[in-house]
Amino acid sequence: MKTLPVMQKETGLKLVPTYSYARAYKKGDILKRHKDRPSCEISTTIHLGGDQWSIFIDPTGSNNVIDEYKNIHKPDAPQGVKVDLDIGDMLVYSGCELEHWREQFQGDVCVQVFLHYNHVNGQFAEKNKFDKRPMLGIPPIR
């Protein structure tokens, strides 16, 4: 929750946190070209440590993915903008609107944390708030 005021200030948006997670990637991993699910209207990736691993963002907002799981996309798909993050850097982007991906990781390990948000007055805000948990860090009530 400490990042929420910072995110709102930096983006100029009123946001509600949806979920977060951390991941350690290893040599050979790939993040296929995709757009995110509705709980990721505003997404962040923070490089916590390890080797640098570029992320690519297609700023056009077009839909080029034919089959995400087979990694098939339109032949004329834009190459995207390459973003390199140093340790401690955070990239903020519209995960549902912009296709993003990473090519095969050549390093040993790359540790990232991801923070996701919805627009506070958007259609998904109440549904996705805290990923349907009573508060962050608590498992969902079933």
TAPE-V172102 format. One record per helix or strand. SS is the DSSP state (A for helix, B for strand). FROM is the first residue (numbers start at 0). LEN is the number of residues. If there is no record, write none. Layout:
((SS | FROM | LEN) (SS | FROM | LEN))
//
This chain:
((A | 1 | 10) (B | 14 | 12) (B | 30 | 4) (A | 37 | 3) (B | 41 | 9) (B | 54 | 3) (B | 64 | 3) (B | 71 | 2) (B | 80 | 3) (B | 89 | 4) (B | 99 | 3) (B | 108 | 11) (A | 124 | 8))
//
